[in-house]
Structures are given as C-alpha cells and as structure tokens.
Amino acid sequence: AFVPVLWQMMQLRPVSSVAELPAPWQIERGPQGEVRALGLRLPGSTLADAAARWGDDLQVALIESRGQPLALEAYTDRWQGGGVTGKLVLASNAQPAVVQRWKDRSQRRETIDANAQRWALHGDDRADALRSGVAGISFLPASRMDAATLRARFGEPAQQLKAADGGLHWLYPDRGLAIAWDESSGRVLLQLVAPADFDARLRAPLAAAVSPAASAPASGQPR
C-alpha cells in the first residue's frame, strides 16, 4: 500500500551469504510502541542503518511510478533470516521537496518498465539521503506459503480483506503488519509500518481498494 509499484521485486536472484537475522515472523513490540523486524526498527531506523547492515547489497535510488509521487527507496534482494530468503524494499520519510531537488541533481536515469523510472543519487546527495528514516518495509519471501503456514507463523489476523483478483490481505495492526497472499501461487508480500501509522499507511489504502472478506478477533494470541 505504501509502495504502490514494487519495481524491485520482478525477478528473484540467488541470495549470497549475509549476516543471519531472525525469521520474518519474529516481530517484537517495544515499550514505546515501536516494532523490531527484519533487522530494522519502526520508527527509529534510518537508511544509513540499513546500509551499514547490507553494505553494497543495498541499492538506494529515487523512484517515480505512474500515478505516484517521486520517492526515495532502498532495496536489497539478499535478505535472509531464520532460514528464509527474499527481497526487501524500504520506503523512506524523505520530504517531497528534498526528493525533487535530488532528482534535479541526478546525472543518471533508467527506465524500469513502462510505468516506472529510477534516478541515481548524485554523489553529493547520498549522505543526506541515507539520513532519511525508514517509514515502511516490504518483504517478498522467495518461498511460497499456504494458509496453514501463515497462521502457524504469524497467528490469526485481526481482519481480512479480499482483493478483486481473489488475493487476500491479512491485517495485524498491533504489529503494524499487513500480509498480501495469493492462494493460487502461494506468493506472499509482507508490509510493515510503525503500529501508530498502520491505519493511515496500510489499512485505509487497502480498504479503499478491496472489499471486506472477514473481520473477526484472532482465535488466539499471535505466534
């Protein structure tokens, strides 16, 4: 919802050896309402924190998708933790006017596809860009999952929304988590924000785009 076109997630490449992290379903809620997941903290982590963890595997660029504002994002396809590998995309809180200035100074533009373009950061702007906070995390596991596996790992969702194409969105507002799941393919997309931002950045955009499939309290404590 907060990364409308996940341009980075089109192709899965082999994952090289990187520092092992907790599994994606190990989401910890902190005393101030923050969450720790996938090696980062929301709110609190910056793109510099991500760069320190993933090094040259983390790509940082300006992305403009059709119908969406220009944004600063970071990406690695070499995430792994708890025996799971996949792709990680980080949305930032960089302000629109600053992002536009970085675009104006960029010396390299690439076409991603018919709907998206990417601008490389000017060398003089990279340090400022890395100070931007991480506003949201999207994670695409390389492995497929069925409903039983999702429930065993994440627990019963607080709410389900059904997309027009039949896909499901499982919502866990207490952890700032939304899971998009396609039953036919088993493909899963995790999206995480700070719990305080969940309604504005995830629930509201998803609810506007889909029809409710179910809304019920969890049958047990999330695992």
N, C-alpha and C positions, 0 to 999 in steps of 0.2 A: 504493500500500500504506500509506503514512503519511498520505495524505489520502483517507480512505475514500469520502467523498462530495464530489466536486469541484463544489460548488454554483455556483461562479462560471463554469463552462465550458459552460453550457447554450446560450448564444447568442453568435455571433461578430459583433462590430460593426466598422465600418471603423476602421482604425488611423490615428491622426493622426501628424504629423511629430514624432519624438522623436530623441534622440541615437542615432546608429547604433552598434551593438555587433557583436562578432564573431558568426559564424554559430553556431547551437546545437550543431553537431558539433565546434566548436573548444573542446575541454575540455583544460585544461592541468593537469598534476600538479605540485605544488610540492615543494620539498625536505623539508618536514615531513609529507608525505603528504596535504596539502590539495589541493583542486581549485578551479580558477577556471573558471567557465562562466556564460553568460547574464548577464554583468555583475556577478556576485557570487562570493564565496569561501566554501567549506565545508571546515572550520569557519572562522569569523572574521568574516563579515559580520553586521550587525545589521539589524533592520527600519528603523532610522534611516538606514543606508547606502542601503537601497532607496528610502526616502522622499526622500533627497537626490538620487537619480538620476531618479526618476519624478515627483516632486512631487505635485501634486494628482491625477495619474492613478492613484496608489497608494491603494487603499482598505484600511483596517485595521479589523478587527471581530472580535467573538467569535462563533464558530460552534458550534452544537450539532446534531449529526446523530443520527438514530435509531440506538441501539445503540453510539454512540461518545461519548467524553468531550468535554466542553466544551473548545474550543481557541481560541487566538489565531492568526489568519491574516491575511495581506495579499495583495492581488490587484491586477493591472493587466491590461487587455485591449489595451494599447497597446505591447506589446513588439515590437521589430524589430531585426534584425541579420543581416548577410550576405545581404540580400535576402529574408529570411524574416520573416513577421509572425505574431503569435499571442497567446495568453493565458498569463499567468504567475501561479502561486499559490505563496505562500511559507508553509511551516509554521514555527512558532516553537518555541523551547525554554522558553517561559514555564511556570512551575510551576503545577500544578492548583489549589493553594490561592490563589495570587495571581489566577489567571484567574477563579476563583469570586468573589473579592472584587470584581473589576472588573465582573463580571456583576451582582452585587448593587447596585452603584452606577450601573449603566446606566439611562438615562432613556428609551431608545427600543428597542423590539423589533420585528423584522419577521419575517414568515413567508416563507421562501424557497420551500418546497414542502411536500408532506405529510410529508416526512421530515427537514426541517432548518429551523432558525431562526437569526436573526442578531441580535446585540445591538450597538448602537453604544457605543463607549467614552465614558465621562464625560470632559469636557474636562480635568479634573484628573489623569486617569489616562493620557492619551495619551503624554506624555513618558516615563513609566515603561515603557509597553508597547513603545515604539519602541526601548528599550534591549535588548529581548529578542533573542537570537541567532537567525539563520536556521538551522533544523535540516534543512530539506529544500526542494527546489524541484520544482514540477510545471510542465511547459510543454506546451501544446497548440498545435501549428502550425496556421495556417489552411489551409495547402496539404496535399494528400494525397500519400502516398508509396507506392511499391511496394517489394518486397523488394530488387531490384537497387539502387535508390536508397539504401535504408537501409544496405546493405553497402558501397556506394561511399563513403558519408559517414561511417559510424561503424565500419566494419570488421566482421569476423566475430565474433559474440558468443561468449563463453566457455561459455554454456549457454542453452538454450531451454526454456521451459515452455509447455505448451499449456493454455489455459483450457477450461472445459466448453463455452463457447459457440463454440469454434473459434479464438478470438483467441490470439495468441502474445505471450509475454514474452521479450525478448532481454536477457540479463544481461551486464554489463560490470563486474565487481567492482573491477577495478583503477582504474576511473574513477568508481566509486560510482554507476553509471548502470543504469537498467532502462528498456527501451522496450516499451510495450504497443502492439501493432499489430493492426489488424483488416484482414485481407486483402480482404474483400468491399467495404469502403468506402474503404480506404486511410488511415483516420484513425490518427493516431499520438499517443501521450502519452509524454513523456519525464519520468522521475522521477530526481532526483539527491540524493544524500546524501554526507557525508564518507565516503571509502572505508573507514575504520575502523568505520563504522556500517552498512555495506552488508548484512552478514548479518542483523543484528538488525532493521533497519528496512525492508529490502526483500526479500532472498532468503527469509528464514524465513516472513514473511506470505504471499508469493506461492506458495511451495512448499506451504504448508498449504491453499491454495485451489485449486490446479490439479494436473494430472498431468504428469509429465515427458514432453516430446516428444523432446528430444535433449540430450545432454551430451557435448561434444567440444571439444578445444582449438581456438583460432582457426587458420584456414589460413594466416594471415599477420599482420603487425603491423597493429594498428588504425590507420585513416587519419583 
